[in-house]
Amino acid sequence: MSLDDEEVDLSSLVDEFERLEESVESKKHRNHIQKLKEKTIKLSNPRMFGVVVEGFGKRDMIEAFLGSILIGIPVIIEEGTLEIGEFIAQHPLFLLGTLVFGVLLVIGILYYTDIQDVRITNPIFGLIPRRLLGILSIAFISSIVLMTVWGRVDWSEPMIAFSQCAFTFVAMSIGAALADILPGT
């Protein structure tokens, strides 16, 4: 096979790397060829959008906010949101489960799906990913502010109001996570 050919498919390129790897006696050079082969395979199979997502800046915050609003508005105006909030307010384990479910959904969207290659860089206290904390904070604050400003919660009963905001937060956090990573920033 000639590497000068315009149409070189992946399998023939990998075969060429393997032949080259077998012909080299130096372990250092064999390792280098192996790494080149792995990079070639990785580059030929890009993710859905093929972007590595790192850091969490102003643009990411705006995308997360817009995504939380996009998904959150229909949830906020839906009467069922208030009923669900009242129900989970009476069952503290369900409220806790709702919050944990929201956090786990965001973790799954960001770090365990193949939508984008989201990398954790410079975590807070070496443990908490900035993107995760940012998205959750934006969705949570947005749910409380909008539910309050639009008169959807009555803070004279704080447990019920918090539970209604918590349910809204779950939907808004999904929208925030997707909006942040889908554009490929």
Backbone as a chain_set.jsonl record, in Angstrom:
{"seq": "MSLDDEEVDLSSLVDEFERLEESVESKKHRNHIQKLKEKTIKLSNPRMFGVVVEGFGKRDMIEAFLGSILIGIPVIIEEGTLEIGEFIAQHPLFLLGTLVFGVLLVIGILYYTDIQDVRITNPIFGLIPRRLLGILSIAFISSIVLMTVWGRVDWSEPMIAFSQCAFTFVAMSIGAALADILPGT", "coords": {"N": [[0.84, -1.185, 0.0], [0.505, 2.19, -0.776], [1.096, 5.179, 0.908], [0.689, 7.493, -0.352], [-1.546, 7.397, -1.82], [-4.74, 8.827, -2.499], [-7.122, 7.871, -1.445], [-7.141, 6.297, 1.36], [-8.108, 3.78, 3.376], [-9.206, 3.157, 6.776], [-8.686, 0.543, 7.789], [-6.638, -0.451, 6.115], [-4.651, 1.379, 6.717], [-4.234, 0.865, 9.441], [-3.341, -1.764, 9.194], [-0.924, -1.249, 7.894], [0.437, 0.162, 9.895], [0.69, -1.937, 11.753], [2.329, -3.756, 10.349], [4.623, -2.188, 10.142], [5.185, -1.873, 12.846], [5.869, -4.5, 13.554], [8.222, -4.78, 12.156], [10.056, -3.199, 13.394], [12.676, -3.091, 15.74], [13.316, -1.776, 18.104], [11.996, -1.218, 21.282], [11.047, 1.223, 22.178], [10.463, 2.581, 19.774], [8.502, 0.867, 18.765], [6.487, 1.234, 20.662], [5.919, 3.905, 20.136], [4.883, 3.73, 17.534], [2.657, 2.157, 18.072], [1.162, 3.967, 19.625], [0.68, 5.932, 17.692], [-0.928, 4.475, 15.956], [-3.16, 4.007, 17.599], [-4.031, 6.658, 17.968], [-4.736, 7.292, 15.363], [-6.893, 5.559, 14.945], [-8.627, 6.553, 16.884], [-9.042, 9.186, 15.933], [-10.389, 8.648, 13.611], [-12.844, 7.871, 14.426], [-14.756, 9.982, 15.431], [-16.548, 11.675, 18.08], [-20.077, 12.491, 18.431], [-20.214, 15.284, 17.908], [-17.582, 15.849, 18.023], [-15.979, 17.521, 19.648], [-13.864, 18.568, 22.246], [-14.79, 19.358, 25.435], [-13.943, 21.663, 27.781], [-13.285, 23.366, 30.904], [-15.309, 26.1, 32.265], [-16.869, 28.741, 31.369], [-18.043, 32.177, 30.866], [-19.62, 32.07, 28.548], [-20.485, 29.421, 28.627], [-22.009, 29.531, 30.949], [-24.084, 31.235, 30.153], [-25.232, 29.698, 28.103], [-26.101, 27.512, 29.65], [-27.963, 28.797, 31.303], [-29.859, 29.694, 29.396], [-30.701, 27.219, 28.382], [-31.831, 26.106, 30.697], [-33.969, 27.826, 31.068], [-35.403, 27.429, 28.706], [-36.324, 24.772, 28.932], [-37.439, 24.974, 31.432], [-39.583, 26.886, 31.534], [-42.043, 25.723, 30.416], [-42.423, 23.789, 32.419], [-42.699, 25.322, 34.719], [-45.109, 26.699, 34.268], [-46.914, 24.664, 34.236], [-49.492, 23.14, 35.959], [-49.308, 20.724, 37.28], [-46.748, 20.641, 38.307], [-46.851, 22.074, 40.699], [-48.52, 20.44, 42.217], [-46.997, 18.071, 42.372], [-44.795, 19.073, 43.776], [-46.057, 19.712, 46.241], [-46.711, 17.138, 47.063], [-44.139, 15.834, 47.301], [-43.109, 17.392, 49.292], [-44.364, 16.505, 51.54], [-43.176, 14.116, 51.892], [-40.21, 13.644, 52.858], [-38.057, 11.931, 52.073], [-38.643, 11.431, 49.419], [-38.371, 13.983, 48.407], [-35.62, 14.393, 48.827], [-34.727, 12.302, 47.191], [-35.618, 13.251, 44.716], [-33.99, 15.517, 44.346], [-31.439, 14.296, 44.332], [-31.773, 12.641, 42.124], [-31.968, 14.577, 40.079], [-29.357, 15.668, 40.157], [-27.842, 13.379, 39.518], [-28.8, 12.861, 36.933], [-27.763, 15.067, 35.518], [-25.011, 14.612, 35.851], [-24.836, 12.213, 34.433], [-25.574, 13.076, 31.832], [-23.524, 14.911, 31.259], [-21.034, 13.522, 31.687], [-21.206, 10.787, 31.064], [-22.492, 10.193, 28.71], [-22.198, 10.004, 25.127], [-22.383, 12.449, 23.911], [-20.725, 14.722, 23.887], [-17.199, 15.103, 24.422], [-16.616, 15.653, 27.466], [-14.484, 17.129, 29.644], [-13.06, 17.097, 32.894], [-11.666, 19.797, 34.377], [-9.474, 21.448, 36.551], [-10.912, 21.05, 39.16], [-13.046, 22.152, 41.872], [-11.768, 22.33, 45.089], [-10.33, 20.146, 44.349], [-12.09, 18.147, 43.783], [-14.847, 18.683, 43.088], [-16.403, 19.083, 40.043], [-16.225, 22.013, 38.074], [-17.967, 22.639, 35.941], [-20.179, 20.968, 36.456], [-21.029, 21.928, 39.005], [-21.572, 24.584, 38.28], [-23.667, 24.338, 36.36], [-25.663, 23.059, 37.904], [-26.033, 24.98, 39.907], [-26.909, 27.238, 38.441], [-29.312, 26.24, 37.349], [-30.727, 25.689, 39.73], [-30.881, 28.185, 41.073], [-32.199, 29.638, 39.103], [-34.653, 28.265, 39.031], [-35.725, 28.833, 41.581], [-35.832, 31.672, 41.563], [-37.471, 32.269, 39.274], [-39.83, 30.793, 39.82], [-40.629, 32.146, 42.081], [-40.783, 34.915, 41.325], [-42.718, 34.794, 39.327], [-44.911, 34.14, 40.759], [-45.53, 31.472, 41.371], [-44.946, 30.026, 43.611], [-45.545, 29.965, 47.144], [-44.037, 31.384, 49.678], [-44.786, 31.407, 52.311], [-45.24, 28.933, 53.178], [-42.62, 27.332, 53.464], [-41.46, 24.74, 53.065], [-43.111, 23.453, 51.189], [-42.919, 25.287, 49.071], [-40.139, 25.163, 48.56], [-39.96, 22.484, 47.763], [-41.511, 22.481, 45.43], [-39.936, 24.138, 43.862], [-37.7, 22.517, 43.782], [-38.563, 20.347, 42.235], [-38.953, 21.654, 39.805], [-36.34, 22.442, 39.377], [-35.079, 20.018, 38.644], [-35.949, 19.522, 35.989], [-35.023, 21.893, 34.807], [-32.286, 21.657, 35.18], [-31.612, 19.568, 33.489], [-32.142, 20.752, 30.996], [-30.251, 22.824, 31.157], [-27.805, 21.424, 31.223], [-27.809, 20.055, 28.732], [-28.018, 22.216, 26.917], [-25.628, 23.494, 27.413], [-23.601, 21.707, 26.542], [-24.345, 20.8, 23.969], [-23.991, 22.788, 21.849], [-21.312, 22.518, 21.474], [-19.21, 23.859, 22.748]], "CA": [[0.0, 0.0, 0.0], [1.231, 3.454, -0.805], [0.432, 6.211, 1.691], [0.466, 8.635, -1.221], [-2.881, 7.274, -2.399], [-5.7, 9.767, -1.913], [-8.127, 7.143, -0.673], [-6.572, 5.302, 2.251], [-9.111, 3.508, 4.4], [-8.675, 2.95, 8.122], [-8.154, -0.813, 7.988], [-5.336, -0.593, 5.453], [-3.703, 2.193, 7.468], [-3.916, 0.111, 10.657], [-2.491, -2.879, 8.748], [0.407, -0.69, 7.621], [1.052, 0.412, 11.213], [1.041, -3.221, 12.363], [3.512, -4.266, 9.635], [5.738, -1.346, 10.554], [5.45, -2.197, 14.246], [6.553, -5.797, 13.582], [9.549, -4.692, 11.546], [10.934, -2.37, 14.221], [13.209, -3.862, 16.863], [13.377, -0.946, 19.304], [10.748, -1.181, 22.03], [10.64, 2.631, 22.207], [9.843, 2.9, 18.488], [7.266, 0.073, 18.662], [5.49, 1.931, 21.48], [5.546, 5.122, 19.405], [4.021, 3.305, 16.422], [1.395, 1.726, 18.691], [0.424, 5.183, 19.991], [0.216, 6.55, 16.447], [-2.031, 3.646, 15.465], [-4.303, 4.292, 18.466], [-4.509, 8.01, 17.655], [-5.373, 7.222, 14.05], [-8.194, 4.93, 15.134], [-9.45, 7.49, 17.645], [-9.404, 10.303, 15.057], [-11.307, 8.202, 12.563], [-14.145, 7.64, 15.052], [-15.047, 11.129, 16.304], [-17.824, 11.702, 18.791], [-21.163, 13.078, 17.661], [-19.828, 16.602, 17.443], [-16.137, 15.834, 17.919], [-15.341, 18.62, 20.346], [-13.512, 18.34, 23.637], [-15.344, 20.447, 26.226], [-13.187, 21.863, 29.011], [-13.523, 24.645, 31.566], [-16.694, 26.554, 32.374], [-16.76, 30.199, 31.325], [-19.255, 32.99, 30.736], [-20.462, 31.551, 27.462], [-21.11, 28.197, 29.14], [-23.04, 29.95, 31.908], [-25.22, 31.769, 29.39], [-25.876, 28.553, 27.459], [-26.795, 26.756, 30.689], [-29.129, 29.571, 31.711], [-30.852, 29.641, 28.321], [-31.25, 25.856, 28.357], [-32.705, 25.906, 31.857], [-35.19, 28.602, 30.811], [-36.126, 26.782, 27.614], [-37.02, 23.599, 29.467], [-38.106, 25.334, 32.677], [-40.83, 27.647, 31.4], [-43.22, 24.846, 30.367], [-42.586, 23.112, 33.707], [-43.166, 26.325, 35.672], [-46.514, 27.054, 34.043], [-47.713, 23.446, 34.363], [-50.103, 23.011, 37.295], [-48.832, 19.482, 37.893], [-45.512, 20.928, 39.033], [-47.217, 22.478, 42.055], [-49.052, 19.255, 42.891], [-45.868, 17.187, 42.673], [-44.047, 19.725, 44.851], [-46.794, 19.515, 47.491], [-46.586, 15.728, 47.441], [-42.799, 15.493, 47.792], [-42.884, 18.144, 50.536], [-44.896, 15.669, 52.613], [-42.345, 12.902, 51.938], [-38.828, 14.15, 52.754], [-37.182, 11.033, 51.302], [-38.94, 11.661, 48.002], [-37.747, 15.273, 48.078], [-34.181, 14.118, 48.704], [-34.565, 11.483, 45.991], [-35.808, 14.127, 43.558], [-32.771, 16.321, 44.195], [-30.348, 13.391, 43.936], [-32.076, 12.243, 40.75], [-31.581, 15.696, 39.211], [-27.891, 15.744, 40.108], [-27.348, 12.207, 38.777], [-29.111, 13.06, 35.513], [-26.789, 16.007, 34.958], [-23.728, 13.89, 35.786], [-24.943, 11.281, 33.309], [-25.568, 13.82, 30.566], [-22.219, 15.531, 31.033], [-19.83, 12.699, 31.746], [-21.366, 9.384, 30.704], [-23.056, 10.02, 27.37], [-21.226, 10.312, 24.077], [-22.79, 13.663, 23.205], [-19.465, 15.448, 23.727], [-16.118, 14.656, 25.297], [-16.557, 16.667, 28.513], [-13.353, 16.86, 30.536], [-13.028, 17.812, 34.171], [-10.423, 20.533, 34.541], [-9.371, 22.325, 37.706], [-12.094, 20.929, 40.013], [-13.059, 22.898, 43.124], [-11.244, 21.492, 46.172], [-9.79, 18.935, 43.739], [-13.119, 17.104, 43.79], [-16.132, 19.059, 42.49], [-16.235, 19.679, 38.711], [-16.779, 23.361, 37.928], [-19.109, 22.609, 35.011], [-21.302, 20.361, 37.17], [-21.5, 22.877, 40.015], [-22.13, 25.741, 37.586], [-24.955, 23.98, 35.765], [-26.623, 22.819, 38.979], [-26.308, 26.265, 40.572], [-27.715, 28.066, 37.534], [-30.663, 25.673, 37.279], [-31.385, 25.816, 41.019], [-31.193, 29.604, 41.305], [-33.23, 30.015, 38.127], [-35.948, 27.707, 39.436], [-36.229, 29.578, 42.738], [-36.156, 33.049, 41.163], [-38.621, 32.322, 38.366], [-41.029, 30.317, 40.518], [-41.021, 33.197, 43.02], [-41.148, 36.143, 40.61], [-43.943, 34.566, 38.571], [-45.985, 33.83, 41.694], [-45.877, 30.044, 41.352], [-44.737, 29.456, 44.946], [-45.91, 30.806, 48.282], [-42.979, 31.124, 50.661], [-45.31, 31.311, 53.671], [-45.06, 27.505, 53.462], [-41.314, 27.159, 52.831], [-41.169, 23.363, 52.648], [-43.84, 23.217, 49.937], [-42.315, 26.143, 48.043], [-38.84, 24.59, 48.207], [-40.188, 21.225, 47.037], [-41.968, 22.831, 44.086], [-38.744, 24.623, 43.151], [-36.811, 21.364, 43.585], [-39.044, 19.6, 41.074], [-38.654, 22.487, 38.644], [-34.891, 22.378, 39.228], [-34.68, 18.806, 37.917], [-36.151, 19.77, 34.549], [-34.158, 22.985, 34.368], [-30.894, 21.188, 35.154], [-31.461, 18.79, 32.255], [-32.028, 21.729, 29.918], [-28.981, 23.536, 31.293], [-26.7, 20.529, 30.83], [-27.85, 19.832, 27.289], [-27.722, 23.461, 26.198], [-24.221, 23.814, 27.588], [-22.673, 20.865, 25.768], [-24.743, 20.552, 22.576], [-23.374, 23.646, 20.848], [-19.929, 22.104, 21.244], [-18.237, 24.786, 23.287]], "C": [[0.873, 1.232, 0.0], [0.436, 4.496, -0.028], [0.195, 7.468, 0.875], [-0.91, 8.586, -1.87], [-3.832, 8.234, -1.703], [-6.711, 9.056, -1.043], [-7.456, 6.022, 0.107], [-7.616, 5.032, 3.312], [-8.443, 3.125, 5.721], [-8.04, 1.573, 8.28], [-6.8, -1.003, 7.305], [-4.273, 0.244, 6.157], [-3.282, 1.479, 8.754], [-3.025, -1.083, 10.307], [-1.061, -2.41, 8.503], [1.147, -0.401, 8.93], [1.51, -0.897, 11.851], [2.259, -3.842, 11.678], [4.758, -3.489, 10.05], [6.153, -1.67, 11.991], [6.231, -3.512, 14.374], [7.983, -5.707, 13.067], [10.547, -3.892, 12.393], [11.386, -3.163, 15.438], [13.223, -3.069, 18.163], [12.013, -0.887, 19.982], [10.183, 0.241, 22.062], [9.908, 2.996, 20.913], [8.542, 2.115, 18.282], [6.144, 0.745, 19.468], [4.998, 3.192, 20.771], [4.593, 4.78, 18.253], [2.654, 2.878, 16.948], [0.537, 2.937, 19.056], [-0.112, 5.899, 18.753], [-0.978, 5.79, 15.876], [-3.295, 3.929, 16.282], [-4.891, 5.675, 18.184], [-5.247, 8.035, 16.321], [-6.769, 6.631, 14.165], [-9.137, 5.882, 15.852], [-9.925, 8.655, 16.769], [-10.402, 9.894, 13.984], [-12.705, 7.935, 13.102], [-14.492, 8.796, 15.977], [-16.386, 10.967, 16.998], [-18.855, 12.41, 17.913], [-20.78, 14.442, 17.093], [-18.318, 16.749, 17.38], [-15.407, 16.953, 18.615], [-15.025, 18.187, 21.771], [-13.966, 19.57, 24.412], [-14.576, 20.523, 27.542], [-13.536, 23.217, 29.612], [-15.001, 24.968, 31.643], [-16.668, 28.065, 32.499], [-18.105, 30.887, 31.185], [-20.193, 32.451, 29.66], [-21.193, 30.285, 27.9], [-22.239, 28.533, 30.112], [-24.289, 30.45, 31.188], [-25.966, 30.632, 28.7], [-26.673, 27.738, 28.472], [-28.055, 27.486, 31.134], [-30.225, 29.497, 30.647], [-31.503, 28.26, 28.229], [-32.189, 25.597, 29.514], [-34.022, 26.645, 31.676], [-36.051, 27.907, 29.756], [-36.933, 25.582, 28.113], [-37.876, 23.988, 30.671], [-39.438, 26.034, 32.526], [-42.055, 26.733, 31.279], [-43.482, 24.126, 31.698], [-43.169, 24.082, 34.739], [-44.657, 26.605, 35.494], [-47.452, 25.85, 34.176], [-48.209, 23.299, 35.799], [-49.627, 21.76, 38.022], [-47.546, 19.664, 38.687], [-45.812, 21.274, 40.481], [-47.733, 21.281, 42.855], [-47.928, 18.3, 43.287], [-45.041, 17.765, 43.81], [-44.726, 19.564, 46.199], [-46.644, 18.086, 47.99], [-45.203, 15.419, 48.009], [-42.436, 16.282, 49.052], [-43.361, 17.329, 51.742], [-44.087, 14.385, 52.808], [-40.886, 13.301, 51.755], [-37.864, 13.235, 51.992], [-37.412, 11.189, 49.809], [-38.337, 12.978, 47.533], [-36.244, 15.078, 47.881], [-33.899, 13.308, 47.439], [-34.703, 12.295, 44.715], [-34.554, 14.947, 43.29], [-31.595, 15.462, 43.731], [-30.538, 12.942, 42.494], [-31.66, 13.324, 39.756], [-30.076, 15.799, 39.054], [-27.33, 14.578, 39.292], [-27.653, 12.308, 37.28], [-28.094, 13.978, 34.846], [-25.421, 15.343, 34.839], [-23.734, 12.928, 34.604], [-24.863, 11.968, 31.962], [-24.168, 14.348, 30.255], [-21.103, 14.519, 30.828], [-19.98, 11.26, 31.269], [-22.081, 9.147, 29.387], [-21.98, 10.372, 26.353], [-21.643, 11.541, 23.283], [-21.554, 14.5, 22.881], [-18.445, 14.801, 24.653], [-15.904, 15.752, 26.342], [-15.469, 16.269, 29.502], [-13.463, 17.689, 31.807], [-11.664, 18.475, 34.295], [-10.523, 21.438, 35.757], [-10.596, 22.253, 38.621], [-11.935, 21.718, 41.315], [-12.702, 21.927, 44.252], [-10.673, 20.168, 45.638], [-10.818, 17.832, 43.577], [-14.374, 17.453, 42.983], [-15.904, 19.711, 41.123], [-16.938, 21.027, 38.596], [-18.014, 23.377, 37.027], [-20.344, 22.043, 35.723], [-21.884, 21.337, 38.183], [-22.155, 24.094, 39.359], [-23.515, 25.455, 37.034], [-26.015, 23.78, 36.845], [-27.008, 24.124, 39.679], [-27.212, 27.15, 39.718], [-29.149, 27.552, 37.476], [-31.406, 25.869, 38.599], [-31.8, 27.264, 41.295], [-32.291, 30.066, 40.346], [-34.599, 29.49, 38.54], [-36.536, 28.489, 40.607], [-36.671, 30.99, 42.327], [-37.408, 33.082, 40.296], [-39.909, 31.851, 39.029], [-41.545, 31.385, 41.484], [-41.551, 34.426, 42.299], [-42.467, 35.971, 39.853], [-45.094, 34.077, 39.453], [-46.414, 32.375, 41.711], [-45.679, 29.375, 42.704], [-45.121, 30.472, 46.006], [-44.935, 30.475, 49.406], [-43.471, 31.184, 52.101], [-45.296, 29.85, 54.138], [-43.744, 27.081, 52.797], [-41.006, 25.741, 52.349], [-41.854, 23.042, 51.319], [-43.212, 24.035, 48.807], [-40.966, 25.583, 47.594], [-39.01, 23.319, 47.384], [-40.663, 21.484, 45.613], [-40.799, 23.346, 43.24], [-37.779, 23.472, 42.859], [-37.246, 20.545, 42.377], [-38.74, 20.362, 39.785], [-37.156, 22.453, 38.334], [-34.448, 21.162, 38.414], [-34.811, 19.019, 36.41], [-35.192, 20.831, 34.037], [-32.696, 22.548, 34.303], [-30.62, 20.336, 33.917], [-31.285, 19.74, 31.069], [-30.698, 22.476, 29.96], [-27.809, 22.686, 30.837], [-26.663, 20.321, 29.319], [-27.485, 21.082, 26.505], [-26.244, 23.83, 26.307], [-23.319, 22.997, 26.673], [-23.073, 20.652, 24.321], [-24.13, 21.493, 21.552], [-21.911, 23.311, 20.613], [-18.896, 23.077, 21.75], [-17.39, 24.123, 24.34]], "O": [[1.876, 1.292, 0.711], [-0.756, 4.681, -0.273], [-0.434, 8.41, 1.356], [-1.393, 9.585, -2.403], [-3.756, 8.437, -0.491], [-7.117, 9.582, -0.007], [-7.231, 4.933, -0.421], [-7.982, 5.93, 4.07], [-7.255, 2.808, 5.759], [-6.956, 1.458, 8.853], [-5.911, -1.648, 7.862], [-3.107, -0.148, 6.188], [-2.104, 1.489, 9.113], [-2.072, -1.384, 11.027], [-0.104, -3.095, 8.862], [2.338, -0.687, 9.053], [2.597, -0.961, 12.425], [3.129, -4.396, 12.35], [5.817, -4.073, 10.279], [7.343, -1.73, 12.301], [7.138, -3.624, 15.197], [8.852, -6.469, 13.492], [11.749, -3.916, 12.125], [10.58, -3.826, 16.09], [13.145, -3.666, 19.236], [11.007, -0.555, 19.355], [8.969, 0.43, 21.98], [8.861, 3.642, 20.949], [7.591, 2.632, 17.695], [5.001, 0.817, 19.017], [3.809, 3.508, 20.804], [3.606, 5.482, 18.036], [1.623, 3.192, 16.353], [-0.672, 2.937, 18.824], [-1.23, 6.413, 18.766], [-1.925, 6.395, 15.373], [-4.379, 4.073, 15.716], [-6.111, 5.842, 18.165], [-6.26, 8.719, 16.174], [-7.716, 7.133, 13.561], [-10.304, 6.008, 15.481], [-11.083, 9.062, 16.857], [-11.176, 10.724, 13.507], [-13.65, 7.788, 12.328], [-14.521, 8.615, 17.194], [-17.248, 10.211, 16.548], [-18.552, 12.865, 16.81], [-21.006, 14.709, 15.913], [-17.818, 17.679, 16.748], [-14.302, 17.307, 18.204], [-15.831, 17.519, 22.419], [-13.577, 20.692, 24.088], [-14.56, 19.569, 28.319], [-14.024, 24.108, 28.916], [-15.842, 24.214, 31.153], [-16.471, 28.608, 33.586], [-19.159, 30.277, 31.358], [-21.407, 32.389, 29.85], [-22.369, 30.096, 27.587], [-23.293, 27.897, 30.098], [-25.412, 30.125, 31.573], [-27.197, 30.603, 28.709], [-27.795, 27.319, 28.188], [-29.1, 26.863, 31.323], [-31.389, 29.263, 30.97], [-32.711, 28.15, 28.022], [-33.222, 24.95, 29.349], [-35.074, 26.151, 32.081], [-37.27, 27.81, 29.898], [-38.096, 25.413, 27.746], [-38.928, 23.39, 30.9], [-40.346, 25.797, 33.322], [-43.035, 26.955, 31.991], [-44.634, 23.884, 32.057], [-44.029, 23.705, 35.535], [-45.384, 26.733, 36.479], [-48.67, 26.023, 34.221], [-47.417, 23.333, 36.74], [-49.552, 21.746, 39.251], [-47.287, 18.921, 39.634], [-45.113, 20.824, 41.389], [-47.414, 21.133, 44.035], [-47.911, 17.782, 44.404], [-44.629, 17.035, 44.711], [-44.058, 19.308, 47.2], [-46.472, 17.849, 49.186], [-45.093, 14.814, 49.075], [-41.545, 15.876, 49.798], [-42.815, 17.458, 52.838], [-44.294, 13.657, 53.778], [-40.376, 13.299, 50.635], [-36.946, 13.725, 51.333], [-36.471, 11.089, 49.02], [-37.853, 13.083, 46.406], [-35.671, 15.541, 46.894], [-32.95, 13.593, 46.708], [-33.987, 12.057, 43.743], [-34.108, 15.06, 42.148], [-30.844, 15.86, 42.84], [-29.576, 12.871, 41.73], [-31.072, 13.027, 38.717], [-29.574, 15.994, 37.947], [-26.438, 14.772, 38.466], [-26.846, 11.884, 36.453], [-27.622, 13.698, 33.744], [-24.746, 15.501, 33.822], [-22.756, 12.839, 33.862], [-24.17, 11.503, 31.057], [-23.691, 14.242, 29.125], [-20.311, 14.647, 29.894], [-18.976, 10.572, 31.084], [-22.259, 7.997, 28.986], [-20.965, 10.976, 26.7], [-21.296, 11.667, 22.109], [-21.363, 14.929, 21.743], [-18.801, 14.043, 25.556], [-15.11, 16.669, 26.133], [-15.53, 15.205, 30.117], [-13.906, 18.838, 31.784], [-10.634, 17.801, 34.317], [-11.533, 22.11, 35.964], [-11.256, 23.267, 38.845], [-10.82, 21.923, 41.794], [-13.268, 20.838, 44.35], [-10.548, 19.195, 46.381], [-10.46, 16.696, 43.265], [-14.905, 16.6, 42.271], [-15.284, 20.771, 41.043], [-18.102, 21.166, 38.973], [-18.995, 24.057, 37.328], [-21.436, 22.595, 35.595], [-23.096, 21.551, 38.217], [-23.182, 24.578, 39.836], [-24.437, 26.248, 37.224], [-27.135, 24.275, 36.718], [-28.176, 24.339, 40.002], [-28.168, 27.74, 40.221], [-30.094, 28.337, 37.547], [-32.597, 26.182, 38.591], [-32.932, 27.528, 41.7], [-33.2, 30.799, 40.737], [-35.598, 30.198, 38.412], [-37.733, 28.775, 40.615], [-37.754, 31.442, 42.7], [-38.321, 33.86, 40.57], [-40.966, 32.447, 38.822], [-42.753, 31.514, 41.684], [-42.631, 34.925, 42.616], [-43.248, 36.918, 39.755], [-46.13, 33.649, 38.945], [-47.563, 32.079, 42.04], [-46.185, 28.276, 42.928], [-45.034, 31.681, 45.791], [-45.01, 29.404, 50.008], [-42.674, 31.031, 53.027], [-45.334, 29.569, 55.336], [-43.753, 26.534, 51.694], [-40.351, 25.571, 51.32], [-41.252, 22.434, 50.433], [-43.001, 23.52, 47.709], [-40.677, 25.531, 46.398], [-38.282, 23.103, 46.415], [-40.258, 20.78, 44.688], [-40.69, 23.03, 42.055], [-37.12, 23.455, 41.819], [-36.412, 20.101, 41.587], [-38.318, 19.769, 38.792], [-36.757, 22.437, 37.169], [-33.542, 21.265, 37.587], [-33.886, 18.727, 35.653], [-34.615, 20.687, 32.959], [-31.947, 23.028, 33.451], [-29.522, 20.377, 33.361], [-30.391, 19.556, 30.243], [-30.091, 22.73, 28.92], [-26.918, 23.173, 30.141], [-25.601, 20.404, 28.702], [-26.726, 21.014, 25.538], [-25.679, 24.417, 25.384], [-22.375, 23.533, 26.092], [-22.208, 20.346, 23.5], [-23.772, 21.041, 20.464], [-21.325, 23.78, 19.637], [-17.787, 23.114, 21.218], [-16.505, 24.759, 24.912]]}, "num_chains": 1, "name": "protein.A"}
